[in-house]
Amino acid sequence: MEMDITTKTFDDRDEFKRKSIAEKAIKLLKSDIDISPMVIDGGWGTGKTEFCHKLINLMKENDTHNVIYIDAFKADHINEPLMTVLAEIIKILPDESAREKFIKKVLPTVRFGLKALAKAGVSHLLRQDFADVAEDFTNEIEEATDKAIDATAELILKEHVEAEKNLQTLQAALTAISSQNPIVIFIDELDRCRPNFAIDMLEMIKHTFDVKDVSFVLITNTQQLKASINHCYGQAVDARRYLDKFIKFRFELSPHSDRSFNAPVLAAKRHFFELARQKGIVTTQKLSGEHFENAVEDLIKSLNLSLREVETLILHIEIAQNLSELRTFDSEQYFGTILLNLVGVALVCFEPSILRQIKAGTVDAKELGRFLDVEKTPTLENGYIKQQSPSPTGHSVRARPNAFEILMVILAKDCNVNVKQYAPSEDQHIEWERYIEGFMGHVPHNGQTKIKLLEVESLMSFD
């Protein structure tokens, strides 16, 4: 069974060598430097949430801070960021008495927030209802609307003074808690929330939680946050400058954190096989051997798959296996057929437009080659790729074609456009046929291979 993500540590798995990054972040959070709110920025599928939980678990080892984790996306439906955060703070208080005391102190601020929200809604409804009434009553409507808004404005002005007192009371209550143990609040998945909720959360943090020893860490994609800002305030607003008002420090969680270009590929490959074994997809020597592992690595590299995209691929393989009467990755199949199935599933996931080309009978070999990262078919010499230029060491490097280079020679026969660069010359034909026979066995591979790809596509189509 896969470990719960909230309990994971860097000792369990640290394929991106991110522990040192977490240690630096913790050092900053424990320092006297005011870096709150801090943003851990990253694109989709870069492992932000897992990194966040590992960082939290590492921070908890020294027990110097009260650490709170909030999944903003789960709280989105509540539509009240202040209550979401305060509810989590209440949980860290040591006993029922302390909780009741804190609730009494912060309740007036929460009430004011809810009243203001309700009044805004009433004002909107007044205007909405009146907009539908006949024009004959325009003057009466305007007078009634003005009176209603004036009354609301008067109440808000009176309560605003009280609200300032309430806010100070809330901040004093928070200070009393944080002075004993500083509070660090991690807010995750803000980029997945509705734009209004995400922006309300940012503004609430700035205006309400400007409290000593209370720090916020936002785990999010700032590009998506900028889109939320523009959604709320229009394209004329400079989203970067607006966001800069709320964020004091930001660092990017790159998939290349250990500064080794191939590390993300290897990490994604390990993730693929870990999941595949858990799901019972890879159970035989043929599917766990070096050739298949190399092919999976090449596919991950050519598609630049993130960890989350690897999970998407595995899920679709599971679905294909479940829906197929024949096992899609059956160990009895030839290696080439297994790889065709893998490519078919990958196309369904990440490039269905190529499958539509195949269906229409207008297949561009160059597009397939781009997908599999094969620019052209290499020239063979005695079964090995002919070296075009001397290696840096001056020694001859003997390499065989990789799996997708062989597959492209086969698939190019089914293509209609840009076929030439993948077609072996006449004098190369015999050498390539040996590879193809070993790869595909007796499966037809002259004008019919694309059928295998379409079998996978049709299997997973619910049209």
Stockholm file with secondary structure:
# STOCKHOLM 1.0

chainA/1-463         MEMDITTKTFDDRDEFKRKSIAEKAIKLLKSDIDISPMVIDGGWGTGKTEFCHKLINLMKENDTHNVIYIDAFKADHINEPLMTVLAEIIKILPDESAREKFIKKVLPTVRFGLKALAKAGVSHLLRQDFADVAEDFTNEIEEATDKAIDATAELILKEHVEAEKNLQTLQAALTAISSQNPIVIFIDELDRCRPNFAIDMLEMIKHTFDVKDVSFVLITNTQQLKASINHCYGQAVDARRYLDKFIKFRFELSPHSDRSFNAPVLAAKRHFFELARQKGIVTTQKLSGEHFENAVEDLIKSLNLSLREVETLILHIEIAQNLSELRTFDSEQYFGTILLNLVGVALVCFEPSILRQIKAGTVDAKELGRFLDVEKTPTLENGYIKQQSPSPTGHSVRARPNAFEILMVILAKDCNVNVKQYAPSEDQHIEWERYIEGFMGHVPHNGQTKIKLLEVESLMSFD
#=GR chainA/1-463 SS CCCCGGGCCTTTCCTTCCHHHHHHHHHHHHSSSCCCSEEEECCTTSCHHHHHHHHHHHHHTTTCSEEEEEEHHHHGGGCCHHHHHHHHHHHTSSSHHHHHHHHHHHHHHHHHHHHHHHHHHHHHHHHHHHHTSCGGGHHHHHHHHHHHHHHHHHHHHHHHHHHHHHHHHHHHHHHHHHTTSCEEEEEECGGGSCHHHHHHHHHHHHHHCCCTTEEEEEEECHHHHHHHHHHHHCTTSCHHHHHHTTCSEEEECCTTTTSCTTHHHHHHHHHHHHHHHHTTSCCSHHHHSHHHHHHHHHHHHHHTCCHHHHHHHHHHHHHHHHHCSSCTTCTTSCHHHHHHHHHHHHHHHHCHHHHHHHHHTCCBHHHHHHHHTCCSCCCEETTEECCSSCCTTSSCCCCCCCHHHHHHHHHHTTCSBSCGGGSCCGGGHHHHHHHHHHHHTTSCCSSCTHHHHHHHHHHTCCC
#=GC SS_cons         CCCCGGGCCTTTCCTTCCHHHHHHHHHHHHSSSCCCSEEEECCTTSCHHHHHHHHHHHHHTTTCSEEEEEEHHHHGGGCCHHHHHHHHHHHTSSSHHHHHHHHHHHHHHHHHHHHHHHHHHHHHHHHHHHHTSCGGGHHHHHHHHHHHHHHHHHHHHHHHHHHHHHHHHHHHHHHHHHTTSCEEEEEECGGGSCHHHHHHHHHHHHHHCCCTTEEEEEEECHHHHHHHHHHHHCTTSCHHHHHHTTCSEEEECCTTTTSCTTHHHHHHHHHHHHHHHHTTSCCSHHHHSHHHHHHHHHHHHHHTCCHHHHHHHHHHHHHHHHHCSSCTTCTTSCHHHHHHHHHHHHHHHHCHHHHHHHHHTCCBHHHHHHHHTCCSCCCEETTEECCSSCCTTSSCCCCCCCHHHHHHHHHHTTCSBSCGGGSCCGGGHHHHHHHHHHHHTTSCCSSCTHHHHHHHHHHTCCC
//
